Amino acid sequence: MVVDDERVVLHSCRAILSEHDYEIETVLSGEEGLHLVESRSFDVALIDLKMPGMPGMELIGRIKELRPEIVNVVITGFATVETAVEAMKKGAFDYVCKPFTPEELEVVVQKALETKRLHEAIAKAEEEKERFVLTIYHQLKSPVGIIQGYVENLLKGVPGEEQERTAILDRCLKRAGALRQLLEDLLSLSRLQSEKLEQQAESVNLDALLRELVEGWQARAHEKDLALELLVDPELPSITADRKQIEHLFMNLIDNAFKYNRQDGTVRVRATPNQEGIRVEISDTGLGVPEDDIPNIFDEFYRCRSDETRMTPGTGLGLPIVKRIVETHGGRIKVESELGKGTTVRVWLPFHQMKGESRDG
């Protein structure tokens, strides 16, 4: 938005800035500028200081009250230290002197836009930080409180059989285990996001890795009356990857397929090669995911809530970690699900590319 009582200045600003595809609104008075700001927001406001009616200084102050996100730049033919300082105190970011060249106007507007983007990034980071802290608080509050209650009862010498006291300690142990898993998941996700987790690139035989994982899950499948199937292409080639991360990736997906399955259901692990690399599918015949939840399931701490899943343990960090591992290996991940019928997670992993490597690497 450009506010100036001189039409020639408005035309000049429009002509200069329109060449850079800016959306521009021009008005001839402070009152018009205020009315415009009341109805919509702008990234930058260029404001003349000396105008009849509402002066630029007053308009800047009103804009800061109504739309603090707008970056104000002063246009003035009376550029003195005093006016500049006063304008800055009112909330102006910078000023440009009349007469100005196209280059001078472009530079000050570009600086103002960069400042706005920086402020937006800082505000978003603060918002995410607050949300993260609150989420962690709620994630830790319940299990810590339960453990505290159990321990207090034990210290008071709760009457009962040894078996009852053992059961209490067992519940404490399970809650402590869940807390430890949450902390480990937080550390893993933090390292993956900050790229401080060193990747050990090596040749990984996915056939052998998946067979090893499935074999390790067979006992649990038997306990839960689940059929666990492995279908691997006999010509499955190796990939270049961090073996521990890839193992973590598929352990997480198989664990989800178990947790959200039904009794007498099936978990199927399938791996096939294609021109891009290897596609691995983990499918189940379980509860499924509501369609509206699918876009959010890779968000941190997001969990689908229903009566059937309310008591299912989990940190809400497993899928964000999975997605990050896939991305650091140059791959892709997709979830398809039908409520009440099951879920399929498809992971594509390239043969050679990891983060930091070229496609020829």
C-alpha positions as CSV (number, residue, x, y, z in Angstrom):
1,M,0.0,0.0,0.0
2,V,1.3,3.5,-0.9
3,V,-0.2,6.5,0.9
4,D,0.8,9.9,-0.5
5,D,-1.1,13.1,-1.3
6,E,0.9,13.6,-4.5
7,R,-0.5,11.7,-7.5
8,V,2.9,11.8,-9.2
9,V,4.5,9.9,-6.3
10,L,1.7,7.3,-6.4
11,H,2.1,6.8,-10.1
12,S,5.9,6.5,-9.8
13,C,5.6,3.9,-7.0
14,R,3.1,1.9,-9.0
15,A,5.2,2.1,-12.2
16,I,8.4,1.0,-10.4
17,L,6.9,-1.8,-8.2
18,S,4.5,-3.2,-10.8
19,E,7.6,-4.3,-12.8
20,H,8.3,-6.8,-9.9
21,D,4.8,-8.2,-9.9
22,Y,3.8,-6.6,-6.6
23,E,0.1,-6.2,-5.8
24,I,-0.2,-2.4,-5.2
25,E,-3.0,-0.2,-3.7
26,T,-2.6,3.5,-3.8
27,V,-4.5,6.2,-1.8
28,L,-4.2,9.9,-1.5
29,S,-4.7,10.4,2.3
30,G,-4.1,9.0,5.7
31,E,-7.8,8.5,6.3
32,E,-8.1,6.5,3.1
33,G,-5.1,4.4,4.1
34,L,-6.5,3.7,7.5
35,H,-9.9,2.7,6.0
36,L,-8.1,0.3,3.6
37,V,-6.0,-1.2,6.4
38,E,-9.2,-1.8,8.4
39,S,-10.6,-4.0,5.6
40,R,-7.5,-5.9,4.6
41,S,-3.8,-6.5,5.4
42,F,-0.7,-5.7,3.5
43,D,2.9,-6.8,3.6
44,V,4.4,-3.3,3.3
45,A,3.0,0.2,3.7
46,L,4.8,3.2,2.1
47,I,3.6,6.3,3.9
48,D,4.2,10.0,3.3
49,L,4.9,11.9,6.5
50,K,3.5,15.3,5.4
51,M,-0.1,15.0,4.3
52,P,-3.2,17.2,5.0
53,G,-5.7,15.6,7.4
54,M,-4.2,12.6,9.1
55,P,-0.4,12.9,9.0
56,G,1.9,9.9,8.3
57,M,3.1,9.6,11.9
58,E,-0.4,9.2,13.1
59,L,-1.2,6.7,10.4
60,I,1.8,4.6,11.3
61,G,0.7,4.5,14.9
62,R,-2.8,3.4,14.0
63,I,-1.5,0.7,11.6
64,K,0.7,-0.7,14.4
65,E,-2.4,-1.0,16.6
66,L,-4.6,-2.6,13.9
67,R,-2.1,-4.6,11.8
68,P,1.2,-5.0,13.6
69,E,2.3,-7.5,10.9
70,I,2.5,-4.7,8.3
71,V,6.0,-3.3,7.8
72,N,5.9,0.5,7.5
73,V,8.3,2.5,5.4
74,V,8.3,6.3,5.5
75,I,8.3,8.4,2.3
76,T,9.5,11.9,3.1
77,G,11.0,15.0,1.5
78,F,12.1,16.2,4.9
79,A,14.6,13.4,5.8
80,T,16.2,14.5,9.0
81,V,17.6,12.5,11.8
82,E,14.8,13.8,14.0
83,T,12.0,12.8,11.7
84,A,13.6,9.4,11.1
85,V,14.0,8.7,14.8
86,E,10.4,9.8,15.5
87,A,9.1,7.6,12.7
88,M,11.1,4.6,14.0
89,K,9.6,5.2,17.5
90,K,6.1,5.1,15.9
91,G,6.9,1.8,14.3
92,A,8.5,2.6,10.9
93,F,11.0,0.1,9.6
94,D,12.9,2.5,7.2
95,Y,12.5,5.6,5.1
96,V,13.1,6.7,1.5
97,C,13.7,10.3,0.5
98,K,11.9,12.2,-2.2
99,P,12.9,12.3,-5.0
100,F,13.9,8.7,-5.1
101,T,15.3,6.5,-7.8
102,P,13.7,3.2,-8.9
103,E,16.6,1.4,-7.4
104,E,16.3,3.1,-4.0
105,L,12.6,2.3,-3.8
106,E,13.2,-1.3,-4.9
107,V,15.9,-1.8,-2.3
108,V,13.9,-0.5,0.6
109,V,10.8,-2.5,-0.3
110,Q,12.8,-5.6,-0.7
111,K,14.4,-5.1,2.7
112,A,11.0,-4.5,4.2
113,L,9.6,-7.8,2.7
114,E,12.6,-9.7,4.0
115,T,12.0,-8.3,7.4
116,K,8.4,-9.4,7.3
117,R,9.3,-12.9,6.3
118,L,11.8,-13.0,9.1
119,H,9.2,-11.9,11.6
120,E,6.8,-14.5,10.3
121,A,9.4,-17.2,10.6
122,I,10.2,-16.2,14.2
123,A,6.5,-16.1,15.1
124,K,5.9,-19.5,13.6
125,A,9.0,-20.9,15.5
126,E,7.7,-19.5,18.8
127,E,4.3,-20.9,18.1
128,E,5.7,-24.3,17.3
129,K,7.9,-24.2,20.4
130,E,5.0,-23.4,22.6
131,R,2.9,-26.2,21.1
132,F,5.8,-28.6,21.5
133,V,6.3,-27.8,25.1
134,L,2.6,-28.1,25.9
135,T,2.4,-31.4,24.1
136,I,5.4,-32.8,25.9
137,Y,3.9,-31.6,29.2
138,H,0.7,-33.5,28.5
139,Q,2.5,-36.6,27.2
140,L,4.6,-36.8,30.4
141,K,2.0,-35.6,33.0
142,S,-0.2,-38.6,33.0
143,P,2.4,-41.5,33.2
144,V,4.5,-39.6,35.7
145,G,1.5,-39.0,37.9
146,I,0.4,-42.6,37.7
147,I,3.9,-43.8,38.7
148,Q,4.0,-41.3,41.5
149,G,0.7,-42.6,42.8
150,Y,1.7,-46.2,42.7
151,V,5.0,-45.5,44.5
152,E,3.3,-43.5,47.2
153,N,0.9,-46.3,47.9
154,L,3.8,-48.8,48.1
155,L,5.7,-46.5,50.5
156,K,2.5,-46.2,52.7
157,G,2.6,-50.0,53.0
158,V,-0.5,-50.7,51.1
159,P,-2.0,-53.9,52.6
160,G,-2.4,-56.8,50.2
161,E,-0.8,-59.9,48.9
162,E,2.7,-60.0,47.4
163,Q,1.0,-60.7,44.1
164,E,-0.8,-57.4,44.2
165,R,2.3,-55.4,45.0
166,T,4.1,-57.2,42.2
167,A,1.3,-56.1,39.8
168,I,1.7,-52.5,41.0
169,L,5.4,-52.6,40.3
170,D,4.8,-54.2,36.9
171,R,2.5,-51.3,36.0
172,C,5.1,-48.8,37.1
173,L,7.7,-50.6,35.0
174,K,5.4,-50.4,31.9
175,R,4.7,-46.7,32.4
176,A,8.5,-46.0,32.9
177,G,9.1,-48.0,29.7
178,A,6.6,-45.8,27.8
179,L,8.3,-42.7,29.1
180,R,11.7,-44.0,28.0
181,Q,10.3,-44.8,24.6
182,L,9.0,-41.3,24.3
183,L,12.4,-39.8,25.2
184,E,14.2,-42.0,22.7
185,D,11.7,-41.1,20.0
186,L,12.1,-37.4,20.8
187,L,15.9,-37.8,20.5
188,S,15.7,-39.7,17.3
189,L,13.4,-37.2,15.7
190,S,15.4,-34.2,16.9
191,R,18.6,-35.7,15.4
192,L,16.9,-36.6,12.1
193,Q,15.4,-33.1,11.8
194,S,18.6,-31.3,12.6
195,E,20.6,-33.7,10.4
196,K,23.1,-34.3,13.2
197,L,22.5,-38.1,13.1
198,E,25.4,-39.6,11.2
199,Q,24.3,-42.0,8.5
200,Q,26.4,-45.1,7.9
201,A,26.0,-45.8,4.2
202,E,26.4,-49.5,3.4
203,S,25.0,-52.1,1.1
204,V,21.7,-53.4,2.7
205,N,20.2,-56.6,1.7
206,L,16.5,-55.9,2.2
207,D,15.5,-59.5,1.6
208,A,17.6,-60.7,4.5
209,L,16.6,-57.7,6.7
210,L,12.9,-58.2,6.2
211,R,13.1,-61.9,6.7
212,E,15.0,-61.3,10.0
213,L,12.4,-58.8,11.2
214,V,9.4,-61.0,10.2
215,E,11.0,-64.0,11.9
216,G,11.4,-62.0,15.1
217,W,7.7,-61.0,15.1
218,Q,6.3,-64.5,14.5
219,A,6.1,-65.2,18.3
220,R,4.1,-62.1,18.9
221,A,1.9,-62.8,15.8
222,H,1.1,-66.2,17.4
223,E,0.2,-64.6,20.7
224,K,-2.2,-62.2,19.0
225,D,-3.7,-64.8,16.6
226,L,-2.3,-62.9,13.6
227,A,-1.1,-64.3,10.3
228,L,2.3,-62.7,9.4
229,E,3.2,-63.1,5.7
230,L,6.4,-62.1,3.9
231,L,6.4,-61.9,0.1
232,V,9.8,-60.9,-1.3
233,D,10.8,-60.9,-5.0
234,P,13.5,-63.5,-5.5
235,E,15.5,-61.0,-7.6
236,L,15.4,-58.3,-4.9
237,P,18.7,-56.2,-5.2
238,S,20.5,-54.5,-2.4
239,I,20.2,-50.8,-1.7
240,T,22.7,-48.3,-0.3
241,A,21.4,-47.1,3.1
242,D,21.9,-46.8,6.8
243,R,21.0,-50.3,8.0
244,K,20.0,-49.3,11.5
245,Q,17.7,-46.6,10.3
246,I,16.1,-48.8,7.7
247,E,15.5,-51.5,10.3
248,H,14.0,-48.8,12.6
249,L,11.7,-47.8,9.8
250,F,10.2,-51.2,9.1
251,M,10.1,-52.2,12.8
252,N,7.9,-49.1,13.3
253,L,5.6,-49.9,10.4
254,I,5.2,-53.6,11.4
255,D,4.6,-52.6,15.0
256,N,1.7,-50.3,13.9
257,A,0.3,-53.1,11.7
258,F,0.2,-55.3,14.8
259,K,-1.1,-52.7,17.2
260,Y,-4.0,-51.6,15.1
261,N,-5.0,-55.0,13.7
262,R,-7.9,-57.2,14.7
263,Q,-7.8,-60.7,16.2
264,D,-7.3,-63.3,13.5
265,G,-6.2,-60.6,11.1
266,T,-3.2,-60.6,8.7
267,V,-0.1,-58.5,8.5
268,R,1.6,-58.7,5.1
269,V,5.1,-57.5,4.2
270,R,5.8,-57.3,0.4
271,A,8.9,-56.1,-1.3
272,T,9.4,-55.7,-5.1
273,P,12.0,-53.9,-7.3
274,N,11.2,-51.4,-10.0
275,Q,13.2,-49.0,-12.1
276,E,13.5,-46.4,-9.3
277,G,14.4,-48.8,-6.6
278,I,12.5,-51.0,-4.2
279,R,8.9,-50.8,-3.1
280,V,8.0,-52.2,0.3
281,E,4.4,-52.5,1.4
282,I,3.3,-53.1,5.0
283,S,-0.5,-53.9,5.0
284,D,-2.9,-55.0,7.7
285,T,-6.5,-56.0,8.0
286,G,-7.1,-53.8,11.0
287,L,-9.1,-50.8,12.1
288,G,-8.1,-48.5,9.3
289,V,-7.6,-44.7,9.4
290,P,-10.4,-42.2,8.8
291,E,-9.9,-40.4,5.5
292,D,-9.8,-37.0,7.2
293,D,-6.9,-38.2,9.5
294,I,-4.6,-39.5,6.7
295,P,-3.1,-36.0,5.8
296,N,-2.2,-35.5,9.5
297,I,-0.7,-38.9,10.5
298,F,2.9,-37.9,9.8
299,D,2.5,-34.8,12.1
300,E,4.4,-35.0,15.4
301,F,2.3,-36.4,18.3
302,Y,-0.8,-36.8,16.1
303,R,-2.8,-39.9,16.9
304,C,-6.1,-41.0,15.5
305,R,-8.6,-41.1,18.4
306,S,-11.4,-43.6,18.6
307,D,-12.9,-45.9,21.3
308,E,-10.9,-48.8,19.7
309,T,-7.5,-47.1,19.8
310,R,-7.9,-45.0,23.0
311,M,-6.0,-47.6,25.1
312,T,-3.4,-48.5,22.4
313,P,0.1,-47.3,23.6
314,G,2.1,-45.0,21.5
315,T,4.1,-41.8,21.5
316,G,2.7,-40.2,18.3
317,L,6.3,-39.9,17.0
318,G,6.7,-43.2,15.2
319,L,5.3,-42.1,11.8
320,P,7.1,-38.7,11.8
321,I,10.4,-40.6,12.4
322,V,9.5,-43.1,9.6
323,K,8.8,-40.3,7.2
324,R,12.0,-38.5,8.1
325,I,14.1,-41.7,7.6
326,V,12.5,-42.3,4.2
327,E,13.2,-38.7,3.1
328,T,16.8,-38.8,4.2
329,H,17.3,-41.8,2.0
330,G,15.8,-40.0,-1.0
331,G,12.6,-42.1,-0.9
332,R,8.8,-41.5,-0.7
333,I,6.1,-42.9,1.6
334,K,2.3,-43.1,1.0
335,V,-0.6,-44.4,3.2
336,E,-3.8,-45.8,1.9
337,S,-6.5,-46.9,4.3
338,E,-10.1,-47.8,4.5
339,L,-11.9,-47.5,7.9
340,G,-12.7,-50.9,9.3
341,K,-10.8,-52.8,6.6
342,G,-7.2,-52.0,7.1
343,T,-4.2,-49.9,6.1
344,T,-1.4,-50.2,3.6
345,V,1.9,-48.2,3.9
346,R,4.0,-48.0,0.7
347,V,7.6,-47.1,0.9
348,W,9.8,-46.4,-2.1
349,L,13.6,-46.5,-1.5
350,P,16.1,-45.8,-4.3
351,F,18.9,-48.2,-4.9
352,H,21.7,-45.7,-4.2
353,Q,20.6,-42.2,-3.2
354,M,20.9,-41.0,0.3
355,K,20.7,-37.4,1.6
356,G,23.8,-35.5,0.4
357,E,24.4,-37.9,-2.5
358,S,23.7,-37.2,-6.1
359,R,21.6,-39.6,-8.2
360,D,24.8,-40.9,-9.7
361,G,26.4,-41.4,-6.3
